[in-house]
Amino acid sequence: MNTIDFFKLQSKNLHRDFKTRKLVFNNEFGKLSYEYEPKHFDIELVIYDYNLDEENFTLMKAQHVIAHLAGFEKWTVLIKTSETDLKIAKILYENQDIIDLRMWKDYISEAEIMNQTNFDSETKLAICEQAFEMGVFNNDVFFDCYLLDKK
């Protein structure tokens, strides 16, 4: 599966997880609210962090959320991005439990400063792959992760 198809699948999975909602009476708050039975995402964390409208969640909105999680401003930017940059985004997306986007940007920026150069996308991909192979980003720091299989 190519990387753009990977992100399309993530969008569909997020949308499917959202559609598992059921309206139930919440005894704690004394009102009706939604409960979810997601398979892929911590849907309640996604809803909270992205301030999503539970009544009007569409596949297009799911694509927008996935683009943000992958480090892009919006879906149209993601789909126009080079394959190399998408591969980096996929690696970071799949490892969001041990590194966030800011940490990656700081890491690559520091490497560029040390080497007094601006790396191209291919070099950044090689650095990213090597950093994960070498365990540079260990499990000492935990981040809120939206993926259920990483919790």
C-alpha positions, 0 to 999 in steps of 0.5 A: 500500500502506498503512503497516500492510500495509507492515510486514506485508510486512516481517514476511513478508519477514523470515520468508521470509529466515529460512526460507532457512536450510540446515544446513552443516558449518562448518569454522572451528568444526568443527560444524554451523551454519546458512547463509542466502540472504536477499533482504531482511534481513541475517538473521545480524545480526538473529539476533545482535542480537535473540538469536533461536532459529534452531530456533523462528522464527515469523511472530509473532516476525518481527512482533515484530522488525519492530515493534522495528525500527520503534520500537515495543515490540511488534507489538500496539502497532504495529498500534494506532498512528495512521496518522500515527505509522506513516508516521513509523515507515516513513520512519525504517525505510526510512532506518535506514542514515542515522538511528537511532531515538535520533537521531530522538527527540533531533532532535524533542526538541531542536526541541520545546525550541527551540519551547517546545512539544510537537508533535502527530503531524502536525507531527512527520510534517511535520518528518520529511518536511522533514528528509529532503527537506532532507538534514538527516540526511546519510550522514556517519554509518553505522548497522548496517542490517538491510536488504540493499538499504541495504548 
